[in-house]
Amino acid sequence: LWEHHLHTDTMVFQRGNLFLVAQSLLAVAYSTTATSGTTHAAARVLAGFGVALTAIWAYVGHRYHRYNRAIQQRTAERLPDYAETYATSRIPGPSAMPLIAYALPILAAVMWIVLLIVT
């Protein structure tokens, strides 16, 4: 169970990193296309693809966040040391996991929507 917990936790962050890198490369392609002086149709297509990629990122992040929470709860139930450590080390405020799963895709979506509007 502990190894499974570590694996799912790692997968959430690795997938978040993958999508963030893909979004960054897409943003570079968009800016290159938008400033090239040619038609803005290609930039709009890239921005539309950015919106679609962001939706996929949010969906994948949501599924893995929910799955990771379930594993985390089972781990806390079965491993009292983990539950105690988690409870004593928890600081007020949002944890990093929802920020990775939800806040980053929302920010990316806002960026792509604004770029679609201005292009």
Buried (B, 14 or more C-beta within 10 A) or exposed (E): EEEEBEEBBEBBBEBBEEBBEBBEEBBEBBEEBBEEEEEBEBBBEBBBBBBEBBBEBBEBBBEBBEEBBEBBEEBBEEBEEBBEEEEEEEEEEEEEBEEBBBEBBEEBBEBBBEBBEEB
